[in-house]
Amino acid sequence: MIVLTVSVIFVFLIIKHFFYWNGMDLDYIYRKPPIFFGHRGDRYNFPENTISSFQSAVKNGLSAIEVDVMLTKDAKLVCSHNFDLACETNGKGLINEIDYQEIAKIKTGMQFPISKQETIPLFTDVVAALPNTILINIEIKTQNTFDLKTAKKVAQLIRSGQIPQNVIVSSFNPLAVRLVKIISRSIPTGYIYSKEKNFTGVFIARPDCLHPEAELITDQLLKFCNRRNIRINTWTVNKAQARDWLISKNIEGIITDYPALANK
């Protein structure tokens, strides 16, 4: 009888853990929705994930930016969407296999004129270059499900008080999202997904926000998020018609490549 009781309690706790939770109160972030996030900054006018790109997004009126982060071989947190330096830079190899001293010599934004090409910045330098009033959506890039070092580094950096801005920490990797919340329950988190089948990762991540691709927004999803007090930040929205439809659905966060889209 005791074994049965303990088993029932254990199963109940497991079910409660995975299927019943609510997002934290983020009214302090979503004071004036919708919030428009500059996707990797102002990426069509400056190399993405660079200081100039983020500053341009802010200069053009955005109150939030989205930045991709990953770790170098020597555990420096840098801003890049791709591990492979062959994508958009004049370097070779994988960022996570190279020390920052070498990364710092590489230029990114090869599709831009030389005058606009920049080095891959440290995340802390990006933070220092932005106003404290800007909301930063920090997207953690991972190479596999159990690549959690970047998530740990980001969470520890935030917990130490080294980032004065409000933040949301997001990732396609539900374990990375969950680890951030385990390290500090006060850090807002977001789970990103681009396919309907990946929605189930939400029960592992247990996030405060959902970051679905815009095409995945449905009334059923809205009801789910409303019940759980989960905010939605959707991507990548680049047309006025899509923007207006999302606003009509009371979507509170819109990630865009075009800062001008915020000027309705």
N, C-alpha and C positions, 0 to 999 in steps of 0.2 A: 504493500500500500504506500509506504514512504517513497519507494523507488518510482512508482507511478505518479505520485504527487509532484515529486521533483522533476520528473520528465515533462509533465504538463506545464509546470511553471517555466521550465527552460524553453519549451517550444513557444509558449506565450511571449516570453521576452524576446526571442529571436524574431517572431512575427512583428512584434511591436517595434523593434529596432529598425527593421528593413522597410516596413510598410506604413508606419505611423510616426510622422514627425511634422513639424511646422518650421517654415523659414523664420529667421530672426527679424525683429522689427527694423526695417530699413527706411523709415519715414525721414530720417535725417539725411539720407542720400537722395530720395525721390521727392524732394520738396516741390519741384516745379517740372513735372513730367510733361511731354516726353523728353528724355535726355538723349542727345545725339552724341555718339562716340566716333571720333576720328579713327577709322580702321587702319591701324599701323601708322597713324598720323594723317598727313595730307599726301598720300602715297602717289598721286598722279602729278604732283608738282615738285616733290622732293623724294629722294630715296626712302623707301619705307623703313620704319623702325630706327630712324635717325633723329638726332636732336632737332635739326632743321624741319623735318617733317612734322614732328609733334608741336613745335613752336608755331608753325604755319597753321596747323589746325586750330590752335588756340587763338591766334591772331585773327583768324577768319570766323571767330565767334563761337566755337564749340567749347562746351564746359566739361567735356570728358574725352579721354583718348583710350585706345586699346593698344597694348604693347605686348609683343611676344618675347618671352625670355627663356634662356637655357644656360647651362653651365659649361665653361671651358674645362680643359683637362685639369687645370689648377684651381678649379672651383670658383672662378669669377663669374658673376651673373651678368650676361650680356644680352643685348636686344637683337634678335634675329628670328625670322620665320622658318628658316631652313638650317638644318644641321650641315648640309653639304655646301661648302663654300663655292662650288662651281656654279651655284644658283645666284646670280645677280652680283657676284663679287669677282675681283681679279685674283682670288686665292684658290687653293686646292686643299682637299682633305675635309675632315669633319671637325666642326667646332669643338665637340666634346673630346677630341683626341689631340688638341693643340693648346698650348699655354697661351694665356692672354697677351703676353709680351709679343708673340708672333701675330696674334689676331689683330692687335692694335696697328700693325703695319699694312693691313689689308684695307682696300677701299671697296665700298658697296655702292650700288646704283649705276652699274655699267651702261644701262640704257639712257642715262642722263649725260649732259655735257660734263667734261672734266671739272668745270668750275662748281658743279653741284654734287659731285661724288664726295662721300664722306667715309670716315672710319666707322666700324661697328662699335657703338657706344656701350659703356658699362651702364647697367640699369640705374645705379646710384647717381651717375652723372645726368641721366635723363630726369630723374626726380629733382635734382638740384636746379635744373634748367627750367622747370615748370612752376607756375604759381601754386601756392599752397591750396588755392580754392578749386583746383582742377581734380576731377574724379579720374582715377586710373584703374582701368580694367587690365589686370596683369594675367595674360594667358600663358600658362606653363606648357612648354613643349616637352614631350617625352618620346623616347624611341621605342619603348615597349611598355607593357602594362605595369611592370615592376620597377620601372625607371622613376624613382621617387626622390632622388637627391635634390632636384631643382625645387620641388614642392616644399621640401624641408627647409631649404635655404631661404626661400621667399617667406615662408611663415615665420621663421626665426627673425628675419630682417624686420618684418612688420611688428612682431611682438616686442622687439627691442626698442621700438619707437623711432626708428631711423627714417620712416617715411611720413612726412607731415600731412600729406594729402589723404583724403578718403580713398579707399581701394575696394575693389572686388577681385578676388583671385579665382580664375576660371581655368578649365582644361577639358579636353576631350577624354582624358583619362580619369574615370570615376574614382580610382584609388588615390590619385594625386589630390583630387578635390577633398576626399574624405580625410586624408592625412593632414591637410591644412587645418581643417576644423578640429581634428584631434589635438593638434599642437596648440591651437588657440580658438576657443569657441566664439570669441568676439570678432573674428575675421569673417567678413561676408564672402560667400563662395558662390560660384556659378558652374553649372555643368553644361558643356557644349556638345551638341550632336547635329549631324547632317543627314541622318537617315532615320526613318521612323522606327526601324528595328532596334536602334541604339538607345531609344528612350528608356529601356529597362535599366540602363546604367544609373538612372536617377535614384534607384532604391539602394544603390551602393554609395553613391556620392552624397546623398541626403543634403542637397545644396539649398542655399537661400534664394538663388536665382536659376532660371533655366535660360540657356542661350541656344535656341533652335534656329536652324536656317529658316528664313522667312516663309518659305513654301510649306513648312510643317505646322504653321499656326492654324489651329482648328478650334471650334467652339468647345469641343471636348477637352482639349488641352487647357483652354482658358478656365474652364470649370475646375479642373484638377488643381491648377495653380491658385485659384481663388480660395479653394478649400484649405490649401496648405500654407497660405500667406507667402507664396513664392512669386517673386517678380520675374518678368520676362524681358530679356535684352536680346533682340533678334538681329540677324545678319544675313547677307550683306545687302543693304537696301540702298539702291542707287537711282530709283525713279520716283518722281513725285506721286504718281498714281499709287504705287505700293506704299509709300510713306503715308499718304492720306488714308488708305484702307487700314493700315496698322493703327493709326491714331484713332480711327473710328472704333477700333476694337479695344481701345484703352491700353495699348502696349506702351510700357513706360520707358523702354530703352531701345534705341534704334542705332545700329552700328552701320556706318556708311563710309564709302571711299570719297564722297564729295561733301566737304563742309558746307557748301552753299545749299545743300538739301535742307539744312536746318532753318533756312530763311524762307519760311512759307509765305 
